[in-house]
């Protein structure tokens, strides 16, 4: 990690505004309606009007001039409020790809193709199939990195769109392109599919942290209100154990997100690979444990559509598999640790990416 003592701080004005905006718009009914319709245009419009989608991009590239850490804090609030919008895809993923290559940022939604078999030929034409594209049907453009180039292609150029949804009820579509014309530029150093994967993992860690935090709070409130045998169920030792587990995982997820985000904001995502990998692994595991604890404490109430717990648990189940699941990141962390050898293991544990 950089030895710079001036570590970045989150802009409170940005986060307070985002928290207030989501708190007003992301009601239970609004989130349910977004699942039914495949999007929440009104929430996105209000979000975009503030400039939040481009908060981490330089002002000369069309961004708001904030930091990556500001953007990650906004994504934590996306998770905390279960906001049904493509905030990560448009901002620190798609927007980053386009701005890095000097391509123009569109006014509408940008998305990316995490699991894509896409190619960009010498004439700038895009070919292939992209699966599990977040919010594909409602995006204006798809940002692609392939063959040493970055391309921006209109979604309307897709030969076919197969609409699918994740466990969270969010669009994860399959797009097919056959010679689609795109805006193309050479990918600068450090901008490739692997870099996109790590940035995507970091975005999901931030969102997971927010969702676990809210889910833990919901569980504390419910168990204090729910009466059994003349006292709140939160007074029973077995229930208290579930509350403790959920609170621990909420704290863990937020801590690893903030640590990885701080290092990435100071030194760049490439310099925080080990921290991001470890953060995603820990966040994935925390999501699994916390949802079990919170649903157990809620009992049958947690399984109803009318109660909001499922908005968070289903997002956690979805996000923990995106940009690398538990097995994939366990393998990456383990392989990296083994590669350091006996003498390099402790420096890796204490120094993280600086020892790689």
N, C-alpha and C positions, 0 to 999 in steps of 0.2 A: 504494500500500500504506500501511497505517496506520503512523504514526511511533512507535507504542507500542514501547518498547524491550523490554518483557516479552513476548517471543514465546512461544507455547504450546509446551510440551514433551510428548512422549508419555509416558503413564503406564507405566512398565516392568512393574508388576505385571500390568496388563491384557495387555500383549503377551507377557510370559513365560508367563502362564497359557494364553493362546490358542495359543501355539507348542507348548507341552507337550501340550495337549488334542488338537490336530490331529496332532501327531507320533505320538500313541498310537493314534488312531482312523482316520486316513486312510491305511490301508495299501493296497498295490496291489490286494489282493483286495477290500477294501471299496469302492474306487473303481470297480473292474470290476463289482461286484455292483450298485452304484448305477446304473450305465448300463443294466444289464439290467432293473432293476425300476422305473427312473424316479425314484429318490430314495433317500435314506439317512436313514430316520427315527431310527435310533439316534444317528447323528452329530448330527443337528439337535437331538434331545432333550438331549444333553449340552451342546451349544453354547447352547441356550436357557436351560438351568438356571443357567448362570453369569451371565445377564443381558446377554450380549454383543450380542444383536440390537438392544437399545435403548441402547447405550453412549453415543451422541452426543446423546441426548434429555434434556431437563431432568427432574429427579427429580419435580417436581410434575405432569409430563405422563405419568408412568409409566416414565420412562427411568432410566438409571444415573447421569446427571449428569456424564458424561465430555465430551470435546470431539470435534469433527468429525475432528480429526487423530488422536485415539485410534481412532475408527471406521475411518479410512482405513488405519491401520497393521494393524488386524485384517483388513481386506480384502486387504492385501498378503500376509498370512499365509494367507488363503484361497487366493490364487493360488499361493503358494509350496508349499502342501501339496495343491493340486488338490482342495480340500475340496468335495464335491458337495452344497452346501447353498445356499439362497437368502438368504445373509447380507446382500448389498447391497440386495436388493429389500425385505426386511422392515425393515431398519434405516434407512439414510440416504435411502431413496427412499420406500417406502410408509409407514413410520413417521413420517418427516418430514412427508409430506402430511397424514396424519391428525392428528398432534399440532399442526401449524401451524393447522389449522382447528378445533381444540378437540374433535375426535372421539376416541372411546375407542379405545385400542389393544387389539386382541384378544389372546388367549393364544397363538393359533397363528400360522401363517405368513401374512404379508401380501405381496402382490405388486403390481406396477404394470403398466400397459399402455403400453409405449414407442411403439408404432405403432398407435394406436387411432382408430377412427372412432366414438367413443361420445359420446352427449349425455345431459345430465341435465335433465329437464323441470321445470316449475314445481312439480310434485307430488313431486319427488324420485325419479322413475322413471328407470332407466338403460336406454338403447336403443342398439343398434349392435353392431359386431363389433370385437373386439380381437385382433390377430394377434401372433405371436411373444411371447406372454406368458410370462415366465420362471417355471417351476415352477407353472404355472397349475393343473394337475390336483391338486397336493398342497397348495395354499394354502387357507386358511380364508376370506380376504377379498381383494378387489381394490380398491385405492385408485385413484381417478380424479380428475383435475382437468379440468373442462370448463365452458364457459359461465359462468365466474366463480364456480364452486362446486367444492367438494371432496366426493366421495361415497365411502362405504365400502359395498360390496355383497358379499354372500355369494357365493362361487363356486358354491354349490349352487343359486343362483337362475339360473344360466346355462341358456339354452334348449338349447345344445349345446356340447360340448367336443370339438374335434378334436385328438388327441394327436399332437404332432410333436416332433422333437428337433433340437438344433443340431449342428454339427460335433463339439462336445465330448461329445455324447451326453447333454446336459442338456435337460430339458423346455422347449420353446418352443411353447406350445399356442395354438390359436385358440378364443376364447370368444365366443359369441353371446348377447346379452341382448335380451329383448323385454319392456319394461315391468317390469324387475326392481326391487323396492323396495329402496332404499338409505338409509343414514343420511347426511344432507346438511347441509352448513354452508357459509356464504359463504367464498370463498377470500380470505385476507388479502392485502394488497399484496405483490407480489413472488412470490406462489405461483401459478404457471401452468405450462403445458406446456413453455414455453421454459426455465424454471427447472429443471423436472424433467429436461429433456434435458441441461443442463449438469451437474447433480448425477450423473446417470447416467453421463455421460462421465468425470467425476472418479472414480467408483467403478471403472470399467473400467481407468482408468490405473493405479490402485493395484494391482488384481488382475494386470494385465499385468506390472507391475514385479516382483511376487513370482514369477510363473511363469517369466519370463526368467531371473531370478536362480537359481532351482532348476535350470532346464534347463542353464544354463551350468555349474553345479557338477556335474551329472550327467555332462556331456561331459568335463570335466577329469578326473573320477574314472575314467571308462571308458577314455579314451585313455591314461591312465597305467597302467592294468591290462592293456590289450590289447597283446600282444607281436607284433611283426612283424620278421623278419630279426634276431632276437636282441635287440631293444630295444623299449621302449614306443613306440607310434605317436605319442604326444605329443612325442617327440623329433624327429619329422620336421618340417621347416620348413613344408611345405604344411598340415599339420594344425595346427601352432602358429598359423598365420594365422587359421584358423577359430576357434580358442580365443580369440584376441585379439578378433576381431569380436564373438563372443558376449559376452565380458566387457565390452566397451565398450558394447554395447547394454543389458546388464543395469544398468550404472552410469548410463547415460543415462535409462533408464526410471524408475529409482528417484529420480534427481535431479529430473526434471520432476514426478513425482508428489508428492514432498515439498515442492517449491516451490509448486506450485499449491495443495496441501492446506494449507500453512502460511498463505498469503494468504487462502484461503477461510475458514479457521478464525478468523483475526483479524478480517477485515472483512466476511465473508459471501461466499457463492458469487456473488452478483450483482456484487460488486466484484472478482472474479477471473476474469471471463469470458475475457479475452484469454489469461491464463495457462492456464486449463483447456483452451481451444481448442488452443493451441500444444502443451500437454502431451499431449492425445489424439492430435494429428497425429504428434508425435514417437514416442509409444508405439506407435501403429499401424505406423509405418515400422520401428521397432526390432523389433517382433514378427515382421515379415516377414523381415528380415535375419537375426535370431537363429535362427529355426527352420531357415532354409536352412543356416546355418553348422553348427548342432548336428547336424542330420541328415546332412550331408556327412561330418562327423567320425566319426559312429557307423557309417556305412555301412548294411548290411542289418539290423544289430541294432536300429537305431532304428525300423524298420518293423514290428517284431514286437509282438504283443499282450502277450507275457510280460514285455517290458521296459517301464519306466514312461515313457519319453520321450514317447510319444504322448499321455499324459494332459496334458502341458503344451503340446505343439505344437498339438494340436487345440483346446485352450482358447484359445490365443493367436489362432488363425485365426478362432475364433468371436467372441471379445471385441473384436477389432480392428474388426469390422463393426457392433457394437452401439453405440447412441447416437452414431452418426456414423462413417462410414468415412473412409479417407484422402482421397478426393476431396471429400467434404462439408466436412471441416474445413480442407482446403487452400483451398477456395473461400471459407470464412468468414474465415480469416486474411488471405487475399489481398484480399478485398473490404474488410475493415476497414482494412487498411494503405493501400489506395488512397484510401479515404474521408478519411484524415487529411491528404492532400495532401503536397507536397514538404517543407513546413516541419514537418509533424507526424509524418513517418516516424521520424526519429531519437528524438524523445520517446516514441513508441510502443515502439520497440525497447528503450530504456533504462528506461522507466517502466511499460510494460505497461498494465494496465487503468486506472491512475491518470490516463492521458492521454486516455482516451476521454470 
